C-alpha cells in the first residue's frame, strides 16, 4: 500500500514517523555511551547502519525525491561542519562530524515530507497542526521553566512566528519540529552529542538546555536550502508545477 495514497492515518504515521523514531532509538544506540563500553568502533557501526538504510530508501523513492535527498546530504555536510566544527554550536562525542549525521538529515527530511503529503494526513491537517502547536508551546515552556532554556524558547518563538503566515508549509515544519525534538532527546540521552550551557557557549544571556527546545529552527534552513537547490536545478519543472497549481485554484473558485 502506498503511504501517500493510504486512507489510514495510523498506517501512514507508523510507516513514516513511527519507523523514523524507531530508527533514532536503534541507530543512535550504536554510537551511544552504552556501546562505547563494549567496543571502540561504536561510531563505525552507526555509520554503516545509516548508509545501509539510506541507500535502501534512496532506491525506493521517485527520481525527484532522490535529487532532494542528495541535496539534503550535501547541505547537511556543509551545515554540520559550519555549526559544529567551525562555530562550536554543539559537539559530537568524538569531536568530529559522524558520517551518519548528514545522511540522517536526508532520511528525516523524506520521512517528514511523506507524512505531511499523505492523503490520510491532509484531511486532518488542521487538527494535527493545532495539536502540534499546543504540544510545542507546552514543551518549550517546560524547558524554559525547568531547565532555564532561554535559547530554545527564543528559537521556538521565532519558528512559530515564521509559520503563522505559511499555511502551505506549516504542517511539514511543525512535524519537523516534533521529529527534531525526538532526535535531540534520544541523541543527547545517549551522549552522541551535547550542547553547551549557553548559545554557542559565548552568549551568556541565552542560557541553553541540553538539548535546546527550538533547535529545529536550524533544520528549517536545511529544508529551505534543499528546496532552493531543487528549484535552481529544475526551474522549468518547478514553473510547470506552479502553473498547474494556479489552474486548479482557479477551477475551484
C-alpha positions in Angstrom: 0.0 0.0 0.0 1.3 3.4 -0.9 1.9 5.7 2.1 0.8 8.8 0.1 -2.5 7.1 -1.0 -3.3 5.3 2.2 -6.6 6.2 3.8 -5.4 5.2 7.3 -3.6 7.9 9.3 -2.4 5.3 11.7 -0.7 3.3 8.9 0.8 6.4 7.4 2.1 7.7 10.8 3.7 4.3 11.5 5.3 3.9 8.1 6.8 7.4 8.2 7.3 8.9 11.7 7.0 5.7 13.5 9.8 4.0 11.6 11.8 7.2 11.7 11.7 7.5 15.5 12.4 3.8 15.9 15.5 4.3 13.8 16.6 7.1 16.0 16.4 4.8 19.0 18.2 1.9 17.4 20.6 3.8 15.2 21.9 6.2 17.7 22.2 3.5 20.3 25.1 2.1 18.2 27.0 5.4 18.9 25.9 5.7 22.5 27.8 5.5 25.7 26.4 2.0 26.2 28.1 0.8 23.1 31.3 2.6 23.9 31.7 0.3 26.9 31.6 -2.7 24.6 33.6 -1.6 21.5 35.7 1.3 20.4 34.1 1.1 16.9 30.7 2.2 18.0 30.5 5.1 15.6 31.5 2.8 12.7 28.5 0.6 13.3 26.2 3.6 13.4 27.7 4.9 10.2 27.3 1.5 8.5 23.6 1.2 9.5 22.8 4.7 8.4 24.3 4.2 5.0 22.5 0.9 4.6 19.1 2.4 5.4 19.8 5.5 3.4 20.5 3.6 0.2 17.5 1.2 0.6 15.3 4.3 1.0 17.1 6.1 -1.9 16.4 3.3 -4.4 12.7 3.1 -3.4 11.8 6.7 -3.9 11.0 8.5 -7.2 13.7 10.3 -9.1 12.6 13.8 -7.9 12.8 12.7 -4.3 16.3 11.1 -4.9 17.5 14.5 -6.0 16.1 16.1 -2.9 17.8 13.5 -0.7 21.2 14.2 -2.4 20.7 17.9 -1.9 19.8 17.3 1.7 23.0 15.3 2.3 25.2 18.0 0.6 23.7 20.8 2.6 23.8 18.6 5.7 27.6 18.2 5.4 28.0 21.9 4.9 25.7 22.8 7.8 27.3 20.3 10.2 30.8 21.4 9.7 29.7 25.1 9.9 27.7 24.9 13.0 29.5 22.1 14.9 33.2 22.3 13.9 33.6 26.0 13.0 31.1 27.7 15.2 31.1 25.2 18.1 27.3 25.3 18.4 27.3 21.7 19.6 29.9 18.9 19.9 29.7 15.3 18.9 31.1 12.5 21.1 34.4 12.2 19.2 34.5 15.9 18.4 34.0 15.1 14.7 31.0 15.0 12.4 29.9 11.4 12.2 29.1 10.3 8.6 25.6 9.1 9.7 24.6 12.7 10.6 24.4 14.3 7.1 22.8 11.2 5.6 20.4 11.2 8.5 19.3 14.7 7.7 18.1 13.4 4.3 16.3 10.5 6.0 14.5 12.8 8.4 13.6 15.2 5.6 12.0 12.4 3.4 10.1 10.8 6.3 8.5 14.1 7.3 7.8 15.0 3.7 5.9 11.8 3.1 4.0 12.1 6.3 2.9 15.7 5.6 2.0 15.0 1.9 -0.1 11.8 2.6 -3.8 11.9 1.8 -4.8 10.5 5.2 -2.9 13.2 7.0 -4.0 16.1 4.8 -7.7 15.5 5.6 -6.8 16.0 9.3 -4.3 18.8 8.7 -6.0 21.5 10.9 -6.4 19.1 13.8 -2.8 17.9 13.6 -1.4 21.4 13.3 -3.4 22.5 16.4 -2.2 19.5 18.4 1.4 20.1 17.4 1.3 23.8 18.2 -0.1 23.2 21.6 2.4 20.4 22.3 5.3 22.6 21.1 4.3 25.5 23.3 3.9 23.2 26.4 7.3 21.6 25.6 9.2 24.8 25.2 7.6 26.4 28.3 8.5 23.4 30.4 12.1 23.6 29.2 12.2 27.3 29.9 10.8 26.9 33.4 12.6 23.7 34.4 15.9 24.0 32.6 16.2 27.8 32.0 16.3 27.1 28.3 16.1 30.7 27.1 17.9 29.8 23.8 15.4 27.1 22.9 12.5 29.4 23.9 13.7 32.2 21.6 14.2 29.8 18.7 10.8 28.3 19.2 9.2 31.7 19.3 10.9 32.6 16.0 9.8 29.4 14.4 6.1 29.8 15.4 6.2 33.4 14.3 7.6 32.5 10.8 5.0 29.7 10.4 2.0 31.9 11.3 1.7 33.0 7.6 2.9 29.9 5.9 -0.2 27.7 5.8 1.1 25.5 2.9 4.3 24.5 4.7 3.1 24.7 8.3 2.3 21.0 8.8 5.6 20.0 7.4 7.6 22.3 9.6 5.6 21.6 12.7 6.2 17.9 12.1 9.8 18.6 11.5 10.0 20.4 14.9 8.4 17.3 16.6 10.8 15.0 14.9 13.9 17.0 15.8 12.7 17.0 19.4 12.7 13.2 19.4 16.0 13.1 17.6 17.7 15.5 20.0 16.3 13.9 23.2 17.5 10.5 22.1 20.9 11.7 20.8 21.7 13.7 23.9 20.5 11.0 26.2 22.8 8.5 24.5 25.6 11.2 24.8 26.2 11.0 21.0 26.5 14.8 21.2 25.9 17.6 23.7 25.0 21.3 23.7 26.9 23.9 25.8 25.2 25.7 28.7 24.6 28.9 26.6 24.2 29.7 22.9 27.5 28.9 21.1 28.9 28.8 24.6 29.6 32.6 24.2 26.2 34.3 24.7 25.6 34.3 28.5 22.1 36.0 28.2 20.9 33.0 26.2 21.3 30.0 28.6 20.6 26.7 26.9 19.4 23.2 27.9 20.9 20.1 26.5 19.3 20.0 24.0 17.6 23.4 23.5 14.0 23.0 22.7 13.8 25.0 19.5 16.8 23.8 17.6 14.6 22.7 14.7 14.9 26.3 13.5 18.2 25.4 12.0 16.7 22.3 10.4 14.4 24.7 8.6 17.5 26.2 6.9 18.4 22.7 5.7 14.9 22.2 4.3 14.8 25.6 2.6 18.3 25.0 1.2 17.2 21.7 -0.2 14.2 23.2 -1.8 16.2 26.1 -3.2 18.7 23.8 -4.8 15.9 21.7 -6.4 14.3 24.9 -7.8 17.6 26.1 -9.3 18.3 22.8 -11.0 14.7 22.3 -12.2 13.3 25.7 -13.0 11.1 24.6 -15.9 9.5 21.7 -13.9 9.0 24.0 -10.9 7.3 26.6 -13.0 5.0 24.0 -14.6 4.0 22.8 -11.1 3.2 26.4 -10.1 1.1 26.9 -13.2 -0.8 23.7 -12.6 -1.5 24.8 -9.0 -2.8 28.2 -10.3 -5.2 26.5 -12.7 -6.5 24.2 -10.0 -7.1 27.1 -7.7 -8.9 29.0 -10.4 -11.1 26.0 -11.2 -12.1 25.7 -7.6 -13.2 29.3 -7.5 
